[in-house]
Amino acid sequence: MSFKPASGRKRESDVWKYFTYDAVADKSVCTSCEQKITGKNSTNLKRHLEYRHDDLFKLVSTADSVMKATKSAVTKTSLASATATSTTMDKFVGVSPYAHDSNKYKLKCNLLAKYLVSASIPTRTVENKEFREFCHEADPRFEVPGW
């Protein structure tokens, strides 16, 4: 029997330490007990480990949790860095906010208020840091009112 690597995206789950994949038969084979499982869905493979090899399942679950937490932290750091860079660039380039008495600012405030009311979104949303960052990214000159 020849085992070929599966095509498609990279396997990230640690569950693959305990399985091989036979692309010809479309079966994943457990290296501990040789049981064949149709396909290559990591959730199904984890379920096999959970019911048949509890010790391996605990190892995989812990490793996957650590990997997800690390990815999440990297994403948050990247986002914060991008936002900081954007704000620094705005200061460097000299983007000035709309005057609060300008028609453009009033129009944007009215549209924002209309949206919040029509979608039944709490008005405290304008105090949310991520919402404010989003608005700034959409239009660096627009300062969200209410803060």
C-alpha positions as a LaTeX table, in Angstrom:
\begin{tabular}{lrrr}
\hline
Residue & $x$ (\AA) & $y$ (\AA) & $z$ (\AA) \\
\hline
Met1 & 0.00 & 0.00 & 0.00 \\
Ser2 & 1.47 & 3.38 & $-0.97$ \\
Phe3 & 0.79 & 6.46 & 1.11 \\
Lys4 & 0.77 & 9.79 & $-0.64$ \\
Pro5 & 0.65 & 13.16 & 1.01 \\
Ala6 & $-2.76$ & 14.73 & 0.71 \\
Ser7 & $-3.02$ & 17.68 & $-1.58$ \\
Gly8 & $-4.59$ & 20.91 & $-0.44$ \\
Arg9 & $-3.78$ & 23.02 & 2.55 \\
Lys10 & $-1.13$ & 22.23 & 5.09 \\
Arg11 & $-2.10$ & 19.96 & 7.94 \\
Glu12 & $-1.73$ & 22.00 & 11.09 \\
Ser13 & $-3.30$ & 19.76 & 13.70 \\
Asp14 & $-1.07$ & 17.56 & 15.83 \\
Val15 & $-3.53$ & 14.72 & 15.17 \\
Trp16 & $-1.49$ & 13.97 & 12.03 \\
Lys17 & 1.36 & 12.69 & 14.21 \\
Tyr18 & $-0.79$ & 9.61 & 14.79 \\
Phe19 & $-2.25$ & 9.08 & 11.30 \\
Thr20 & $-1.10$ & 8.54 & 7.75 \\
Tyr21 & $-3.27$ & 9.25 & 4.74 \\
Asp22 & $-3.78$ & 6.92 & 1.79 \\
Ala23 & $-4.94$ & 9.21 & $-1.03$ \\
Val24 & $-5.75$ & 6.30 & $-3.35$ \\
Ala25 & $-8.22$ & 4.74 & $-0.90$ \\
Asp26 & $-9.15$ & 8.12 & 0.68 \\
Lys27 & $-8.51$ & 6.64 & 4.12 \\
Ser28 & $-6.61$ & 7.89 & 7.13 \\
Val29 & $-4.86$ & 5.11 & 9.02 \\
Cys30 & $-4.22$ & 5.24 & 12.75 \\
Thr31 & $-0.57$ & 4.41 & 13.41 \\
Ser32 & $-1.45$ & 2.98 & 16.84 \\
Cys33 & $-4.13$ & 0.47 & 15.95 \\
Glu34 & $-4.15$ & 0.47 & 12.11 \\
Gln35 & $-7.88$ & 1.34 & 12.00 \\
Lys36 & $-8.90$ & 3.01 & 8.73 \\
Ile37 & $-11.07$ & 6.10 & 8.82 \\
Thr38 & $-12.65$ & 7.47 & 5.67 \\
Gly39 & $-11.29$ & 10.84 & 4.57 \\
Lys40 & $-8.87$ & 13.19 & 6.24 \\
Asn41 & $-11.09$ & 15.35 & 8.43 \\
Ser42 & $-9.08$ & 16.14 & 11.56 \\
Thr43 & $-12.22$ & 16.30 & 13.71 \\
Asn44 & $-13.06$ & 12.69 & 12.82 \\
Leu45 & $-9.47$ & 11.65 & 13.51 \\
Lys46 & $-9.55$ & 13.37 & 16.91 \\
Arg47 & $-12.81$ & 11.61 & 17.68 \\
His48 & $-11.12$ & 8.26 & 16.96 \\
Leu49 & $-8.31$ & 9.17 & 19.36 \\
Glu50 & $-10.82$ & 10.29 & 21.99 \\
Tyr51 & $-12.70$ & 6.97 & 21.93 \\
Arg52 & $-9.80$ & 4.57 & 21.28 \\
His53 & $-6.61$ & 6.26 & 22.56 \\
Asp54 & $-7.49$ & 8.68 & 25.35 \\
Asp55 & $-3.85$ & 9.39 & 26.23 \\
Leu56 & $-3.08$ & 10.48 & 22.64 \\
Phe57 & $-6.30$ & 12.49 & 22.47 \\
Lys58 & $-5.24$ & 14.51 & 25.54 \\
Leu59 & $-1.85$ & 15.24 & 23.96 \\
Val60 & $-3.42$ & 16.37 & 20.69 \\
Ser61 & $-6.06$ & 18.51 & 22.43 \\
Thr62 & $-3.45$ & 20.27 & 24.54 \\
Ala63 & $-1.14$ & 20.87 & 21.56 \\
Asp64 & $-4.01$ & 22.19 & 19.41 \\
Ser65 & $-5.13$ & 24.55 & 22.19 \\
Val66 & $-1.62$ & 25.95 & 22.51 \\
Met67 & $-1.38$ & 26.39 & 18.73 \\
Lys68 & $-4.74$ & 28.23 & 18.57 \\
Ala69 & $-3.77$ & 30.51 & 21.46 \\
Thr70 & $-0.45$ & 31.31 & 19.80 \\
Lys71 & $-2.12$ & 32.07 & 16.46 \\
Ser72 & $-4.65$ & 34.30 & 18.19 \\
Ala73 & $-1.91$ & 36.23 & 20.02 \\
Val74 & 0.07 & 36.69 & 16.80 \\
Thr75 & $-3.04$ & 37.95 & 14.96 \\
Lys76 & $-3.84$ & 40.43 & 17.74 \\
Thr77 & $-0.25$ & 41.65 & 17.82 \\
Ser78 & $-0.20$ & 42.07 & 14.04 \\
Leu79 & $-3.48$ & 43.99 & 14.10 \\
Ala80 & $-2.28$ & 46.28 & 16.90 \\
Ser81 & 0.98 & 46.89 & 15.04 \\
Ala82 & $-0.86$ & 47.71 & 11.80 \\
Thr83 & $-3.16$ & 50.14 & 13.64 \\
Ala84 & $-0.22$ & 51.83 & 15.37 \\
Thr85 & 1.61 & 52.14 & 12.05 \\
Ser86 & $-1.48$ & 53.62 & 10.40 \\
Thr87 & $-1.88$ & 56.18 & 13.20 \\
Thr88 & 1.82 & 57.08 & 13.05 \\
Met89 & 1.62 & 57.52 & 9.28 \\
Asp90 & $-1.44$ & 59.76 & 9.65 \\
Lys91 & 0.51 & 62.02 & 12.00 \\
Phe92 & 3.53 & 62.01 & 9.71 \\
Val93 & 1.53 & 62.79 & 6.59 \\
Gly94 & $-0.51$ & 65.38 & 8.48 \\
Val95 & $-4.06$ & 64.10 & 8.11 \\
Ser96 & $-6.25$ & 66.51 & 10.01 \\
Pro97 & $-9.72$ & 65.58 & 11.25 \\
Tyr98 & $-12.88$ & 67.13 & 9.84 \\
Ala99 & $-13.95$ & 70.28 & 11.64 \\
His100 & $-16.88$ & 69.39 & 13.90 \\
Asp101 & $-19.00$ & 72.12 & 12.36 \\
Ser102 & $-18.29$ & 71.02 & 8.76 \\
Asn103 & $-21.05$ & 69.58 & 6.59 \\
Lys104 & $-18.96$ & 66.44 & 5.91 \\
Tyr105 & $-18.55$ & 65.70 & 9.64 \\
Lys106 & $-22.23$ & 66.35 & 10.36 \\
Leu107 & $-23.27$ & 64.09 & 7.47 \\
Lys108 & $-21.06$ & 61.23 & 8.71 \\
Cys109 & $-22.35$ & 61.61 & 12.28 \\
Asn110 & $-25.96$ & 61.59 & 11.09 \\
Leu111 & $-25.38$ & 58.53 & 8.93 \\
Leu112 & $-23.70$ & 56.73 & 11.83 \\
Ala113 & $-26.58$ & 57.60 & 14.20 \\
Lys114 & $-29.14$ & 56.50 & 11.59 \\
Tyr115 & $-27.33$ & 53.18 & 11.15 \\
Leu116 & $-27.09$ & 52.52 & 14.91 \\
Val117 & $-30.81$ & 53.22 & 15.41 \\
Ser118 & $-32.06$ & 51.32 & 12.33 \\
Ala119 & $-29.98$ & 48.24 & 13.18 \\
Ser120 & $-30.84$ & 48.43 & 16.92 \\
Ile121 & $-27.15$ & 48.62 & 17.79 \\
Pro122 & $-26.39$ & 50.04 & 21.26 \\
Thr123 & $-25.06$ & 53.58 & 21.08 \\
Arg124 & $-22.23$ & 52.61 & 23.43 \\
Thr125 & $-20.74$ & 50.86 & 20.39 \\
Val126 & $-19.08$ & 54.19 & 19.54 \\
Glu127 & $-16.99$ & 53.79 & 22.71 \\
Asn128 & $-15.62$ & 50.42 & 21.61 \\
Lys129 & $-11.90$ & 50.66 & 20.79 \\
Glu130 & $-12.09$ & 48.24 & 17.84 \\
Phe131 & $-15.10$ & 50.09 & 16.38 \\
Arg132 & $-13.20$ & 53.38 & 16.62 \\
Glu133 & $-10.15$ & 51.79 & 14.97 \\
Phe134 & $-12.37$ & 50.49 & 12.17 \\
Cys135 & $-13.89$ & 53.94 & 11.60 \\
His136 & $-10.45$ & 55.54 & 11.63 \\
Glu137 & $-9.19$ & 53.02 & 9.08 \\
Ala138 & $-12.24$ & 53.66 & 6.88 \\
Asp139 & $-11.76$ & 57.45 & 7.05 \\
Pro140 & $-8.76$ & 58.75 & 9.03 \\
Arg141 & $-10.27$ & 62.23 & 9.11 \\
Phe142 & $-13.51$ & 61.14 & 10.81 \\
Glu143 & $-13.50$ & 61.28 & 14.61 \\
Val144 & $-16.28$ & 59.14 & 16.05 \\
Pro145 & $-18.44$ & 61.32 & 18.31 \\
Gly146 & $-19.32$ & 60.49 & 21.89 \\
Trp147 & $-15.97$ & 59.90 & 23.48 \\
\hline
\end{tabular}
